[in-house]
Amino acid sequence: AEPRTAALRARVGHLAAPRFAPARLDDEPTRAALAQHAARCNADQRAAVERVLCAQDYALVLGKSATMSVLVRVLVARGQSVLLCSYTHSAVDTVLAKLADDDGGIDVLRIGAVHRIHPRVRRFALPERLRSANHALDETPDAAAAYDALVRGADVVAATCLATTDAAFARRAFDVCIVDEASQITVQTCLG
């Protein structure tokens, strides 16, 4: 693992307190993204989003899917890539459904069995994305390369925590990982 990843795993695994730097809210892209996307948040939701944006290593947030979707929008607007995962397909899809409500140009890839993905967000599913790029979902090198390109290029990749063991994830680093419903998942599963 990369040194930053190893250090983060050690901090979270050993229950070290998260560190925050309020100055992370001072840049223009962050202010603009907050103004655009957090306008519909209540005070608690906005405070949670801002707290996460100030995190230097990790943050724990008790929030709703609406808060997570605003956070994802702000992170992507700041140019950050996001891995969104949860223990259940329904939790992943609930956040994605909120992103799909007003498709703001976020490139989302949903990994998982299509029959487990909510119909509202199936357009983000890997087979649909491959089909729209004129690739078949098969075992050919061309399909594997297309899959890798989708994973590497997406602003947001969403999957259950167990699906993140796929080899394509080993070739992609994300700026931010959001684990929804983290209390249902063991630390080892979260940290890989």
N, C-alpha and C positions, 0 to 999 in steps of 0.2 A: 504494500500500500504506500501511497505518497506520504511524505512526512506530516503534512497538514492533516490528512485523513487519520493517520495513526495517532496523532496528538489529540484530535477530536474524539476518537474512539476511547482513548484513555480518560479524557475529561468526563465524558458522559458515563462511561462504564464505572468510573470510580466516584461518581456523584459529585464532581467538582461544580461549584456554583457557576452559572453562566456569567459572562462578562459583557458589559454594555458600553457603548460610546455614543452619547447623544449627538455628537457632531455629524454622525452619519445621515442626519436628516437635513443638513444645511445645504447640500448641493442642489442646483437648479433642477436636474432631472427628477430627483426625489420629490421636491416640492411640487413640481408640475404633475407628477404621477399621483401624489396624494390628493391634490386639488381635483384632478379628473376622476379618480376612482374611489376615493374615500368619502366623497361628498354625501353618499347615501348611507354612510355608517352612523350608528349612534355613538355617543361619547366613549363607551366602553370598547366597542369594536375598533374605533379609530385608535384608542390608546393601545390596544393589543397589536394592531398592525404596526404602529410606530415603535413599540417595544421590540418587535421582531426585527424591524429594519435597523435598530440600534445594536442588535446582538453582534458580538465579535466572534462567537463560536457557536452557541446554540441558545434557543429560547424555548421555554415551555409555555404554551398558551391554552387556556380553556376557552374554546370559542365554538362558534357555529360554522356551518359550511359557508354561510354568507361572508363571514369574516375571512375564511380561508380563500374564497374566490377573489375577494378584494386584494388580499395579500399577494396572491398569484399575479393578478393584473399589475399591481405596483412593481413587483419584482421584475416581471417581463418588460415593463416600460422602462425600467432602469437598466435593461440589457442583460439581466441575469437569467440563467437557465434554471429550471425547477424540476425536481423529481417529486411527484406527488404520489404518496402511497398510503395504504391503510390495510388493516387486517381483512376487511370485507370489500367485495366488489361494489356493494351498494353505497358504502361510504365514499369510495373513489368517485363513483358516478354521480353522487349527489353534488359534490363540488364541481365536477365537470359540467353538470347540467346548468349550474349557475353561470359558468363561463360561456356555455352555448347560448344562453338567453340573449346576450348581446355580443355576438362574435366580433370582438375588437381586433381582429387580425392576429390573434395568438395562434401559433402553430402548435397544435396539441396532438400527441400520439398516445392512444390508449392501448396498452398491452393486456391481453387476457383472452380467454375463450369467449368468442362472440356471443354465444348463447347465455353467458353470464353478464354481459354488458347491457345496461339499460338501453332500450330502443332510442331514447332521446339523444344519446351520445355515441351511438354506433358509428356515426360518420367519422369519429376520431379513431376507431378501431383499426388495428394493423391491416387486416384483410381489405377493409374499405380503402385505406390509404394506399395500399399496394395496387389495388384495382384502379384507383383514380390516376395512378402513375403508370398505368398499363403494364403492371407486373403481376405475374401469378404468384399465389402463395404455394410454393413447392420447394423442393430440395435442390434446385439448380443454383450454381454459383451466382447467376444474375439476380435471382430472388434474394439470396443471402446478402449480396452487396446492396440491393435496394433497401432491405431491412436495416442493415447497418447505417445506411445513409439517412433513413428516417429517424432512427434513434439519435444519431449524432446531430442532426439538423433541427430537431423539434425544440421549440421554446420550453414546452412542458411535456414531460413523459409521465404518464399515469399508469399505475399498476397496483396490484396487491403486493404486500411485502414479500410474499413467497415467490411472486413472479419476477422480482428483481434479481433473482439468482441466474437469470438468463445470461448467456455469454456476451450478448451485445452490451449489457450494462457494464461489463468489465472494461470495455473500450471507450467509455464515456464518463467524463467527470461532470458533475452538476455543481452550480454555484450554491444552490440551496436545496435541501431536502425537507419536505413537509410530510410528517407522519401524522395522519388524522387518526383519531381514536387510538392513540398510542398506548393507553392503559390496557388494551386487549392484546398487546404484543410483548413478547419477552425482549429484554435489552439485546440479547444476542441476535435475535431476528432483525431488530432495527439496525444494528451496527454491522450486520453482515458477517 
